[in-house]
């Protein structure tokens, strides 16, 4: 885990077949999966999940970004989150 200005954070990457959409440190992420929405914080247990259709969001201090995703795979660990998605708007 790394430390951001507001405390612990994790490295977040969101990747589509066409582009690297996000590569940043984040304090929290919300990822839509085929089983429902997952809230991710630093220190999360390792998990691989199928990305569903919905809004992926992340927060870094007071800054928050959201975008729509559909399909793919999320690899979640204690200090990094990789989201491979087929589509993001």
RAPEJO-V361121 format. One line per field, one symbol per residue. ss: DSSP state (h for helix, s for strand, l for the rest). phi: phi as a letter, one per 30 degrees, with the letter a starting at -180 (. if undefined). burial: I if it has 16 or more other ideal C-beta (glycine too) atoms within 10 Angstrom, else O. A space follows every 50 residues. Layout:
ss=???
phi=???
burial=???
This chain:
ss=lsssllsssssssssllllssssssslssssssllsssssslllllssss sllsssssssllsssssssssssssslllsssssssssl
phi=.cccdckdbbdcbbbcecaddbbadbcabcbdcdckdcccbeiedeacbd dcclccbbbbiddbbbadbaikbcccbdbabcbcbdbbc
burial=OOOIOOOOIIIIOIIOOOOOIIOOIIIIIIIIIOOOOIOIOIOIOOOOIO IIOOOIIIIIOOOOOOOOIOOIOIOIIOOIIOIOIOOIO
